[in-house]
Amino acid sequence: MKHTPFWWEDAPRETTIPETQPAKVDVAIIGAGFSGLNTAIILARAGCSVVVFEAGQLGEGASSRNGGMLGPSFHKLGIAGLINQYGKETTHGILRESIGFVDFLADFLTSKNIDADLKHTGRFQGALRQSHFEATQKRIDGLNQVCGEIAHMIQPKDQHLETGSTRFTGGVVYHMDAGLNPAKYHNGLIDVARKAGVIIVPYTAVQNLAKTSNGFNLTTRLGRVQADQVAICTNAYTGKELPWFRKRVLPLRSAIITTEPIPSDVMARLMPKSRMYGDTRRMVAYYRPSPDGTCIIFGGRASSLRDQPAANARNLHRSMCEIYPELKDTGISHVWSGLVAYTFDHAPHIGQHNGMDYAMGYCGSGVARSSYFGQKLAYKMLGDAEKGHTYFDNLDFQTKPLYSGNPWFMPMVLGWHRFMDRMI
C-alpha cells in the first residue's frame, strides 16, 4: 500500500523549497488550502499585493487529502436546532445559501478552465434501520419545504437501483452533490493564483505574528514580512502561534483507503449510478467510485489522533465490507489520513478577531464551502459588504473552558460512537 493520497497519482505535489519572500505586502495569508488560495485570487485581481504562506508542501493538508465529495454541507443540528440557536430567518438563509455551494464551485472551475474531473452525481445516503429511515424522511421533508426539492427518499424496495448493498433499509438521494479530484483542483488554484500575481511560499510556517500600529509583522524562517492585512485560513492545521483560533477548532483525523481495481460488472452492481455515498452510522463513513470508475475510495474516522496507516487500512476495509461483503478479498492500493476541523457549534465561521480576518471550521465538508468562504472573506477584506455578505456572518465562534486546541477527549467520544454503531 502507498501511504500517500490516491489523488496525487494524477496531480503530484510541488517539492521546490523557496528561498525568498517579500518584505512588505498589502495582505499576508496563512494557509494555502482552498480558503487561502480563493481569498488570494480575489484580492490579487483587485490590485492587492498578496503573499500566501504554507507550513508544509502545497496541498499537503486537507485540500488534497479529502474524499473529493461536494455537497451543500447541511448543518448537523438540523432545522429545529438551527432555529433554536439562530432564529428562523438566519436558519433559512443558511440552508438556502448552502444549496448553492456546489454550483458556485462548478461555475468557478468552468470560468478558470480548471479540469478537476468534476461530475454532478448526486449522493445516496443509506438508512441502516427503519428508525433512521423515518428520521431521514422527516429531515428531508423540512429541507425540501425550505429549499425546494433538493432530495427524495428511496424506499427499501427500490434501493437496488441505487446500491448493491443489502445492508440498508432504504435511504435518500441528494440531487446537487458532486465529486472531483481535489488535488487537481488545488493544482489549478495554484496556477490561477500565480497568474494573478499571488506569491506562494510553501515549507514556510509563520512562527510569530504581531499586530503593530500600521498592520502586522510576520516572522518566518526567511525573515520578517510587514502586511497591512492578515487572513487566517489554517482550519485544522492551526498552530500554537494562533492561540485564539486554535482554541476554537477541534482537529480530528480522517482516513481514506482506495481499493485495487474492481471488475467493471462488480462496480456497476455495487454503485449502479456512480454517485457519492454515505450512510447513517454515528462514525461517519463516506465512499465513492474513483473518477475513472475502476475502484472505490472509502473514508471514515481514523483509528486514533495520530497517523496509523496499518490500523486505518484494517479498520476501513472492515467498515467497507460491512456495506459490501463481496469486497472482503479486494486489496488496498492506497491508505492515507489528514485532519479536518470541527467546531463546538458544528458550523463554519468567518469574521475578524483582533484585526485578523479568518475563515475556518468546515466540519469535514470543506471542499465547496471553504472555496466559497475564501472568496467571501476576500470581499470583506476589500470592504465590499454586499459581495462579502453571508448568512454565516456573526455566528459566535465558541470555545470551551480549559480547551487549548488538543482534543484529547475525542478518542473516548469516538469510542462511544463505535460502540453505539455496533448496536445497530
N, C-alpha and C positions, 0 to 999 in steps of 0.2 A: 504493500500500500504506500502511496505517496502521502506525505503529511502536509501538502500544500493544496490550496483550493483547486478544484476541478477547473474553475473559470480561468485560471492562469495559463492553461494549456493553449488557449486561443488568444489570450491577452496577457503576455508576460509583463512583469513589473520592471520598472527602471532601476538600475543599480548605480548610476553615476552619483557621486557624492560631491556637492558643490563646495567651493572654497571661498565664495564671496557672498555678500548680502548688501543691500542698500543701507546708507547711513540715515536717510530720512525719507519717510513716505507719508502720504495722506492717510492711508489705512493699513494696519497690520492685522492679519487674520491668523488665528491659531487653530490649526486643524485643516488638512487638505482633503477632507472627505466630501460627500455630496453637498452638505450645507456650506462648508467653507468655499468650495470652488464656485458654486452657484452665486454666492454672495460676491465673490471676487469679480466674476464676469460682468455682473450688472454695474458694479462700482467702476470698473475699468472702462467700460463702454460709456460711462457718464463723465469720463475725463479724470478720474482719480488715479493717483499712483498707488499701486497695491502690491504688497508682499504677503505671501501665504507661507507659514512655517508648518512643517510636518516633522514630528519627532522621529519617525522611522522612515521606512520605504514608502513611496507613494502608493496609496491604496492598500497598505498593509493591514489596516484596521477593518472595521465593519463594511466599508464601502465595496470591497471586493471579496469579502468572506461570507456574505449573506446568501440566501437561497434564490435571489433574483425574482422574488414574487411581489407583485404590485397590487395594492388594493386600497380601499378607502380608509382602512385602519380605524374602524369604529371604536369609540371609547368603551373600555371594558366595564364601566359602571352601568351601561345600558341607559335607555332614555329616562327611566324613573330616577336612577341615581344621579344622572346629569342634571335633571330639573331640580332635584333636591339640593344640589350643590351650587348650580349656577343660574337657575331660573329658566323659564320656558323659552324666552327669546334667544338667549345665548345658546341654549341647548340646540334649538332648531337650526340656528346659524352654524354651529359647529358641525352638525350632521350633514347639512346641505353643502357646506364648504368641502367636507371630506369627500363627498361624491365626486368632486372634480379633480382630485389628486392625480388619478391615472391619466385622464385626458390631458391634464396640464403637462405631465411628463412626456406623453406621446407627442404632443404638439411641439414641445421643446426639442425633442430628438429629431423630428422632421425639419424644423426650422434651422437647426445647426448641422444637418446632414450627418448625424451620428448613427452608425449601424451598430445596434446593440442586441440584435436578434429579438426585437420586441414582437410579441404575439398577444393579441387580445383573446384570451382563452376562457374567461370565467373561472370560478372556483367552486368546487364541490366540497362541502363540509359534511361528513358522515356523522349521524347520531348513533351513539354506542348503546343506547337503551331507549325505551319508549318515553320515559320521563324527559330525556334530553331532547327528543323529537318535539314533544309538546312545548317545552320551554323555548326551543328554537322557533317554533311556529308563532308563539306569542311575540317574541322579539322581532321577527320579520314582519309581522302584521303592523307593529308600531313603526318600524323603519319605513316600510312602504307607504304608510299613511303620511309620514313627514316628508319623505324624499322622492316619492313616486315609486314606480315598480322597479326596484333595484335588485330584487331576488325573488325566487319562487321555491316552494317546497317540493321535494321529491318523495313520493310515497314509497314505502318499502317494496311494493310490487314492481316499481319502476326503477329501482336503484341499479339494476344490472345495466341500464342504459348509460349510467354514469361511472360505475366502478365494477371491477371484477371481484371485489372483496365481498364476502358474505358476513363480515363482522358487524355490519351496520343495520340499524332499524330506520331506513330512510335517511333523509338529510335535506340540505338546502343548496341551491346554486346561486351564487352571487354573479350578476351579469357583467360587471365592469372590470373584474380583475384581469390581470395580465402577467406575463413573465418576460424576463430578458436575461442577458448575460451582464451582471453588474460590473465585471472587470472591463468589458468592452465599453460600457457606458462611462466608467471612470476614466479610462484612457481617452475617450472622446472629449470629456470635460476638460482634461488637462490640455489637449490640443486647442480647444476653443479659448480657454483662459489665456494661454500663452500668446495666441494670435491677437487677443485683446490687449496685450501688454502687461499681463499679470506676471510678477516674478514669483516663482515657486521654489522653495528651499527645503528639500527633504533632508532626512537624517540630521535635523537641527531643531532640537527641543528648545522652547523658551524656558530658560532657567529662572528668570526673575522678571517680574512685571511691576512697574512702579508708576503711579499717577503723578504727574507734575502740573505746574501752573499752566502749561500750554499744551498738554496732551499726555503722552505716555512714553516711558523709556522701557525697552525690552532688551534683555541680555540673553545672548545665545553663545554657543561655542565659538562663533565667528566675531563676537564683539557686541556692540550696542547699536540699537536702532531707535530713532525717535519717530513717533507716529502721532498724528492728530487724533485718530480714532482707532479703537481696537474692537475686533469681533472675536468672541469665544465660540468656537464650533467644534469642541472636543468630545462631546457626547460621553460615551462610556469610557473613553480614554483620558478623562480629565485628571490631571496630576495634582500633587500636593502644593504646587506653586499657585493653584487656584482654589483655595480652601472653601470659599463661599459656594462656588459651583459644585465642587466635589462632594459637599455635604448634602446636595440635593438630587443626586443621581445614584442609583444602585446598579453597579456594573455586574451583570450576570453573564455567564459563559454559555454560549450556544454552540452546538457541534453539528456537523453535517458529514454524511457519507455519500459517495457515489458508487453505484454498483458497476460491475463489469458489464459489457454489452449483453442485452437480453434479446432473445429471438423476437422478431417483429410481430409474430402472431400472439406471443405472450404479452407484449407491450399493448397490443390492440385490445386484448381481453382485460388486462388489469386497469388500463387507463383509456377507455374507448374514445373519449373526446379530447384527450391530451390537455386536460385542464390543470390548474393548480389545485392542490388537495390539502385537506386537513380533517380533523375530527374533534370530538367534544371531550376528550380526556383532559384532566387537570394539567398534567405535564404536557405542555404544548408540543405537538408534532406537526410538521409541515412537509409536504412532499410533492414532487412534480416530475415530469419527464425532462430529460435534457433537451436543449433547443433542437437537436437533430433527431430526437425521439428514440435513441438507441439504448438509453439506460435511465435509471431512476435516481434522483437526487433526494435524499431523505434527511431531514433535520429535526432537532429537538434539544432539550436541555442537556448540557454536558454533565459528566459524572461527578465533577467537582468544580471548584472555582479556578483550579489550575488546569493547564492543558495536559490531558492524559489520553493520547491518541488510541492506544490499545483498548483501554476501558470504554472510551467513547464509541469506537467501532463495534465492539462487542454489544454494548447496550443498544445502540441504534439499530444494528442488524436484528437483534431480538425484537425490538419495537416494530420494525418494518415487517417482520414475519408474523407478528400478531395480526397485521392487516392483510398481508399477502403471504400466506403459509407456503405457497409453491415456490417462494424465493429462498427457501431455507438453505439450498446448496449453491446459491448465487454468490460469487465472490465480490469483494470490495476493491475498487481501484484507488480511491482517494478517501482520506479522512482528515478533517481539519476543524478548528474551532476559533472563536473570536468572541468579543464582548459586545453586548447590547446594553443600553441604558434604560432602566425603568425609573419611574418617579413615584413619589408617595401618593399622588392623586391620580396615577395612571394616565396622565395627559402630557403631551409635549409642551414645551414652554419657549416663549420668545419675548424679549424685552431688553431692559437695560438695568445694570447694577453698578453703582459707583462709577458711572461714566462709561462702562464697558457694555457693548451690545452683545447679545447672545441668542443662540437658538440651539436647543438640545432636548434630550429626554424623549426619544421616539418610541420607547416601549416595545422594541422588537419589530416594529413595522415602519422602517425608516426610508426605504429606497425612494418612494414617490414623495412622501411628505417632508423628508429632510431637504429634498431638492426645492420643493415649494417654499418651505420656511426659509431656506437660504436666500431665495430671491426676495421674499417679503422683508427679510432683515436688511438687505441692501437698500431697498426703497426707504425703509425707516431711517437708515443712516444718512440717506441723501435728503431727508426732510420732506419726502413725498408722502404725506399722510394718507392720501387716497389709495395709491398703489401699495402702500405698506400695510394697510388695514387688514386684519384678520379677526375672526371671532375668537381666536385663541389669545388675543391681547388681554392683558390684565388678569390672567389667571394667577392666583397666588402660588409662587414657586416654593413649595413647602419642604421642610426638613423635619427631623425628629430629634428630641433631646438625646444627647450623648452620641448621636451618629456622626462619624467623622469621614465617611467615604469608604469604609471597609465593611462590606455586607457579610460579616462573619456568621450572622444568624441564618442566612439563606439556605445553607445545606440542610438545616433542620426543617425549614419551611418546605423545601422541595422534597425532602424525605416523607413528610406528611402527605403531600400531593401524590407521590408514588404509591404510598400505602392505600390512599383512597381510590386511586385508579385500579388497583388490584381487586377492589371490592366490586367493580363493575361486572 
